[in-house]
Amino acid sequence: HVIRRPRVVAWMRRTFAATYVVLAARMAATSR
């Protein structure tokens, strides 16, 4: 079943963005 829901897509985008920001912050903290 392929269900397309705006809420699910937005949630996935939010989580992906959040994890990306966290990884970027860790990289910046580690580089220093």
N, C-alpha and C positions, 0 to 999 in steps of 0.2 A: 504493500500500500504506500502510495506516495501522496502525502498530505502537505499542502503548502499553506502555512499559517503565518501571517505578518508578525504575530507576537513571537512565534518560535524563531523566525529569522532574525528579528530584532534582538531577541535574547541571546542567540548564538553570536551575533555581531558584537553585542555588549561584552560577553564573556571573552571573546577572542581579543577585543580591544583591551580589556582589563588585563588579561594574561600578558599581552604584548607590552603594555606599560610596565607591568611588574618586572618582566624580563629585562626591559630596557633600563629600569631603575637599578636592578641587580648588576647589570653589566657596567653601568656608570659607577656604582659604588665599588665594584671590584677593580675597575681600572684605576680608581684613586687609591 
